[in-house]
Amino acid sequence: MQPFVVIGGVAAGMSAASKARRLRPDWPIIVYEQGSHVSYGACGLPYYLSGVIPDYRKMIIRDPEYFLKKMQIQVHVRHRVLAIDTENKKVLVKNLDTGETFCQRYETLLYAAGASPVLPPVPGVALPGVFPLRTLEDGLALHSRLQDPVVRRIVVIGGGYVGLEVIENLRLLGKEVQLIELEERLLLHFAPDFSAIIRDELEKNQVEMHFGESLAALRGNGHLQTVVTEKGEYPCDLAVLAVGVRPNSDLAKAAGIALGYKNAVAVDRRMRTNMPDILAAGDCAETYHRLWRKNVYLPLGTTANRQGRLAGENACGGQAEFTGVLGTSVAKIFSLAAAKTGFTEQEAAQAGLAAASSIVETIDHAIYYPGARRLHLKLVYCPRSAVLLGGQIVGSEGVAHRIDVLATAIAARMTLQELGEVDMSYAPPYKGVWEAVVVAANVAQSAWEKAKG
Ligand SMILES: Cc1cc2nc3c(=O)[nH]c(=O)nc-3n(C[C@H](O)[C@H](O)[C@H](O)COP(=O)(O)OP(=O)(O)OC[C@H]3O[C@@H](n4cnc5c(N)ncnc54)[C@H](O)[C@@H]3O)c2cc1C
């Protein structure tokens, strides 16, 4: 019997291996991971930088020894797959410690090679002092450099979720932080008013921000000294690059595996590639979007785990279909949380759908119970049917749970009225008697009725 071979041992790869083991106890399962660690929560890395997570080992869910002893899954770290021979169903593997290469046959292969940080094509991007943040190794290297008191001034390039999470944690360390952002405002997929609320929060926390600036060069004499944009020069001791990721699909492409949206590995709803017995999952692969009704590229840990689990099931002969994503995501930004699900009005327009929206400002729990904070909600809906299409929330408490309520409502194709009529819980420390999501739905429903006349 040939084994189930997995390339990549983080979220998608280990979810698949674990699921396959549960379904087929006797099948040999082998995972090759080029890094030194598997099964870790990369999402915790920003918090490790500041010491909120004091020990990086806490982010490692399970190690190779656990997988071998408890699950009979062979995990080989520091082993890179160099090539996939689809005809003879084998992979060429290099042991990065010994330099030895060898071939391994497979019955089924899962390509779960993840994504890599985008490195802007500017001079100096490889200078010491310029750090991406993607892998645990990246996190350890950056953490170690931040311990040096000489590192005081830091430029973060890119103000997406990862950049903003890193900024908060650098400020917790007492570093001086400047943000360089290409766009004219933060988080373009949020309403402009919401971007302004987040910008104010960064300002309150002494983050200097530069909008509409494109990175031109990273300069220094043997070590980064200045970040240069088209508009200015920013002397610094260190820079963090957080301008997005691209799928690790080169190896797949070289093997003849078809690529799709944004060069991610093309997959069907069962996570099958165009090659027999080769599945793909996670940040290297496309994702089916429930509203677009087609594949997109939305690399997220939630999706990687779901796709990986499903690929593990299908590797064992299952026929499970991925139901899709809505791009539901949330990030902590100092004392705020910002979350989004489904379509913005612009995305709806791109998908050929008419969309209307309504924004409410309310509070997160009963006004008379101490600590009530502002909560901003935006609902995007179909102007004909009043079916919910998207939502955004910015606030302090309960943002993550509320965005999940909106995601559930979108998945269930609920109308504003139906959402407003859901029987939600209430207790003064947690909620208002009119829950914020219900308030937002009712306000949008009134606007919809008025517009209809
Ligand atoms: C700082 C940070 C914060 C994040 N926060 C969140 C969050 O809050 N919520 C969320 O949903 N997502 C978050 N993410 C994204 C999430 O971490 C990823 O979506 C998830 O890790 C993807 O898992 P994956 O297994 O598909 O890919 P990866 O985690 O990229 O793992 C793929 C692995 O494959 C290995 N590999 C690649 N090529 C080969 C090869 N040829 N041979 C052997 N091994 C190979 C790589 O070394 C890598 O370890 C965050 C990411 C970062 C970096």
The ligand as an ORCA input file, in Angstrom:
! r2SCAN-3c Opt
* xyz 0 1
  C       1.051     37.111     11.360
  C      -0.114     36.348     10.838
  C      -1.364     36.491     11.427
  C      -2.461     35.791     10.918
  N      -3.670     35.946     11.519
  C      -4.733     35.249     11.067
  C      -5.994     35.346     11.726
  O      -6.129     36.044     12.737
  N      -7.037     34.643     11.221
  C      -6.910     33.827     10.119
  O      -7.890     33.199      9.705
  N      -5.711     33.707      9.483
  C      -4.634     34.388      9.929
  N      -3.413     34.247      9.317
  C      -3.311     33.375      8.136
  C      -3.061     31.918      8.508
  O      -1.953     31.820      9.339
  C      -2.847     31.125      7.230
  O      -4.011     31.252      6.451
  C      -2.570     29.652      7.491
  O      -1.355     29.481      8.161
  C      -2.499     28.884      6.169
  O      -2.175     27.559      6.419
  P      -1.581     26.638      5.271
  O      -1.329     25.320      5.898
  O      -2.435     26.690      4.070
  O      -0.227     27.335      4.816
  P       1.116     27.758      5.614
  O       0.806     28.160      7.009
  O       1.775     28.719      4.724
  O       1.904     26.392      5.638
  C       2.420     25.790      4.493
  C       3.710     25.100      4.838
  O       4.173     24.417      3.682
  C       5.582     24.433      3.692
  N       6.082     24.180      2.337
  C       5.952     24.973      1.259
  N       6.559     24.406      0.187
  C       7.083     23.253      0.614
  C       7.833     22.238     -0.018
  N       8.154     22.305     -1.316
  N       8.238     21.176      0.719
  C       7.918     21.084      2.034
  N       7.221     22.025      2.694
  C       6.791     23.091      1.991
  C       5.893     25.828      4.175
  O       7.196     25.886      4.712
  C       4.822     26.069      5.233
  O       5.296     25.778      6.511
  C      -2.300     34.924      9.813
  C      -1.034     34.767      9.219
  C       0.049     35.461      9.729
  C       1.393     35.267      9.097
*
